[in-house]
Amino acid sequence: MTLTFEEIIVFAGSMSPLICIVVVLFAYARFLEKK
């Protein structure tokens, strides 16, 4: 399942704000792993 960044934003926006929080936390976790 490959989505563009814009599609992810639109999908998260159409869902509940909790989805946005989960996406942000996931991205932050990936950011910490790269350090």
C-alpha positions as CSV (number, residue, x, y, z in Angstrom):
1,M,0.0,0.0,0.0
2,T,1.9,3.0,-1.3
3,L,0.5,6.5,-0.7
4,T,1.9,9.9,-1.5
5,F,2.5,12.3,1.4
6,E,-0.5,14.4,0.2
7,E,-2.8,11.3,0.1
8,I,-1.8,10.4,3.6
9,I,-2.6,14.0,4.8
10,V,-6.0,13.9,3.1
11,F,-6.8,10.5,4.5
12,A,-5.7,11.5,8.0
13,G,-7.7,14.7,7.7
14,S,-10.8,12.8,6.6
15,M,-10.5,10.5,9.6
16,S,-10.5,11.4,13.3
17,P,-7.7,13.6,14.6
18,L,-6.4,10.6,16.5
19,I,-5.2,9.2,13.2
20,C,-3.1,12.4,12.7
21,I,-1.6,11.9,16.2
22,V,-0.7,8.3,15.4
23,V,0.9,9.3,12.1
24,V,3.0,12.0,13.8
25,L,4.1,9.7,16.6
26,F,5.1,7.0,14.0
27,A,7.1,9.6,12.0
28,Y,8.8,10.9,15.1
29,A,9.7,7.3,16.1
30,R,11.2,6.8,12.7
31,F,13.1,10.1,13.0
32,L,14.6,8.9,16.4
33,E,15.7,5.6,14.8
34,K,17.7,7.4,12.2
35,K,19.7,9.3,14.7
